[in-house]
Every structure is written in structure tokens, then in C-alpha cells.
């Protein structure tokens, strides 16, 4: 399992994660690869089944939005359909006749400093409070982030400190969270095609 935590700022985002995974029996695995990867300028952090993260982080080249392209539209019409196609091609998509499409992972992605949580049914929703979480220790991390974020977080450096503390505390209470804490800051960078 995992703890992912993220804070959305004004023109920046910070995503953090732990470095522990576990096998089917619950034995911990200290991961050699990070849970947050930059894939073609898009930060991708995953929790849940590792296969989804393997595919999104290392199994393809993420589509990239054009300069000036609306990111909500890009995520809805380009990123998620490309993600689903990848999952279908790899046999990871779990859609059966009459059921909605699904997979068993959750992702926090950041595009140009904007965070999008992508859920098991391929939907996304951004939170107006600008704090996000996922994984087995996520409920603990969100509580810590909310408690430490008494006033609005003004900088990515402040957010990074809050996220590290939240994941550190989650690792004390969630057996599936542990190892070094990794954070990644992304700022709003718009480049050409």
C-alpha cells in the first residue's frame, strides 16, 4: 500500500509519497523505484495495485498538452483515454459486459502545476481546498495536512514541509507506509508544442 499526499498552490504543486510497498502476504518491500515519476512533463504518483503505476510511469510516453490547451479538457479527452487504451492493451482494464470501466489503482497527476486525482473509474475531480491524498495512510495524511495548513500555504517549500510531516506521521500509524519520503515540486511551465 502507500501514502500519497499533495498540495495545490498558485502556479505550483507538490506531491509526496513514501517508499514502501507490500506483496500479497503483506510483507513490506522497500522500493527501488519511486512512486512519483515525471513522464513527459507530467508527474504521475500511484497507489493501489502496482501494475497501474508500472504502466503509467514506465510503459508509455504520456501525451502532453499543447500550449494554451485547457487542462481539464486535455485530461478528460486525451490523457484519460490514452491511459485507458494503455490499460486495455496491457490487460489491466477490468471492464466486463454491462459494467463501467475500472482499474484498481488511484493516481495523483500534476500537469503544469495543476493536480488531478484520477480514480478507479477513470474519473477525476479537483478539490477547491487544494489538498489531496491517496493510499492506505492517506486518511492520516489528510488530517495532518489540514491541521498544519491553518493558514493558506503560500509557497511550495511550505507545502513540501507539511507533506513530509503528514507522510512521516502516517508511517507511524499505517503499517503499509514507510521508508524514505520523496517529494516533487512542479511549477506552471508552459512550453510550445
Phi, psi and omega in degrees: 000197195195161161231119172248141177217143183210150176230132178263124177249192179272095181088010179207162173218154174228128175240136178231158179207164170271188182232023181252143171230177176213152177273184184299335180273353181095000178291135181286148176234124174277112190288136175275340179248145182285157177275352176241124181229142172269113180243102177059039178088001179247124176282132180231119176239135184232150173226168182091213181299132183295336183301318179300316178295318177306313183293310183291326185274325187232352188260006182194175171250116183299141174294152183241135179290148175286158176303130178082354180291137177295123186290324178299316178294318179301312181297318183289315188261341183239306186296305184295317175299323177292321177299313181296319178300317177301314181296318179297312181299329181269001180075022183263336179292140186249029182284129173244162181310128178084350180262158173285152177296144182203163171214174184244048175224165170230148183228144165248119177243152176231126179237119181052038177080011178247126183270136174233115170278129179247122188267177185298337181262017179071014177269167175217155174204131176267149182259131182295339179282342175077021175236140186223156179205164175195162175094177185296331178261008185297322180296324177291313182300318181296322177296316179295315181299318180295319180294320182280343184263046184304313174255163180302136177282123185267332185230159177295327178296318176298315180299318181300318178296318179296316181296316179299317179296318180298316180288324177300314179293320177301324181292338177281337186247345181242115184298337182269009178242134179177185179080183180300145177267132180242134175233150177224130178257136174232133177253163181288102179240120178249121179243171178291188182298000000 
